[in-house]
């Protein structure tokens, strides 16, 4: 039977009827020099054999089944891989412009959902690779796993011989979609019946022996589900209210150990200090415009990947909660964010993520879109590669991830590489028209958090 999109991915896929809600992810790999193109191409060919979705496209299914993956006919690796030479002076701004356009452009949906562009001719003989993929293809952690197939640990490259044969792609029978949908519906009903038979006896027993506890647990779960899907009817920010189709990108770098120490001083984890730095930047940005700000609505991806999950694929859920942006003291801000994040990670609704997404798929798109466009900002923390790596013989200097705004004013993505946290900043210019001002405020927000690391314990 065909592999159908998970409910959460189907939800994201359907939302893209509004181009402001596209789930395109862009990664920039800065290289010391231009890599060996043939070796890079061979490595992508290897990945396409080991990760089936790299050769697959998403096709519609007859209702009510979600869209499904199928191998793309006439797959052409060279369509997805491009090589360009930058015009002089070839600064990093050139790379960011290529990444910006990639982030705004939709995919050719008749083909697999990824592109790779090598940019030669940058200043000092450097180069960069811009990777673009749809979130349904992989999440950040899955992307790092795929990256370990792409990169080498030394300058000497040795592409392993592919062990996977290429799949034959016969013409798709015209009734196959209806057949697969029938199987999908039958499996869905079967799973529901099996789940009911497994849980009903225990539920009945608990309701008889511990009625108050059972009712209380059900009420807690219902309340948790409501918090997950609750309507957001207006932005928390009175300033960042506009939304558009235009994006601008910028980058920052933060020392990993210093951010970890600052998190420790505030009684939190790395992610808490990261969100606190972004929140501090947002507070300063509002102050720069003479606006007072309190709590803002944050969407934060939560990793659900488990040991044994296949490489690639999307294994995250988006959790929404309010962040105390207006808190000036960075230690108190980290402490409050840590407590809020801890509660969100323990929500009883988390195991039901796919069921919730399935229900949301039946809600009118315009309503869901109106909710997403009232989220203020997105923060994504991706643990990257902890050791230096090489691409086609060229040393990787840095990696930057740019997550989609998905209706928010800005997405700031933290990606670790060796001992540095790189920040990929993706702003909607309808909400933040002055990226240079925002970048300065963000740098100041992180400076006040990092200053905690140098204070006496």
Protein Blocks (a to p, Z undefined) as FASTA:
>chain_A
ZZdddfklmmmmmmmmpmklcccdcdddddfbdcdfklmmmmmmmmmmmmmmlmpccddd
ddfbdcdddddehiafklmpccdddddehiaklmmmmmmmmmmpccdfkbccbdddddeh
iahhiacddddddfklpcfklmmmmmmmmpcfbfbdcddddfbdcdddddddfklmmmmm
mmmmmmmmmmmmmmmmmmmmmmmmmmmmmmmlmmmmmmmmmmmmmmmmgccfbdfblklm
cccfbdcdddddddfklmmmmmmmnopafklmmmmmmmmmmmmmmmmnopacfbdcdddd
ddfbdehiagejjddddddddddfklmblmlmmmmmmmmmmmmmmpcklmmmmmmmmmmm
mpcfklmmmmmmmpfbdcddddddfbdcdeehiacfbdcddddfkhpabdcddddehjac
cddddddfklmmclmlmmmmmmmmmmmmmmmmmpcZZ
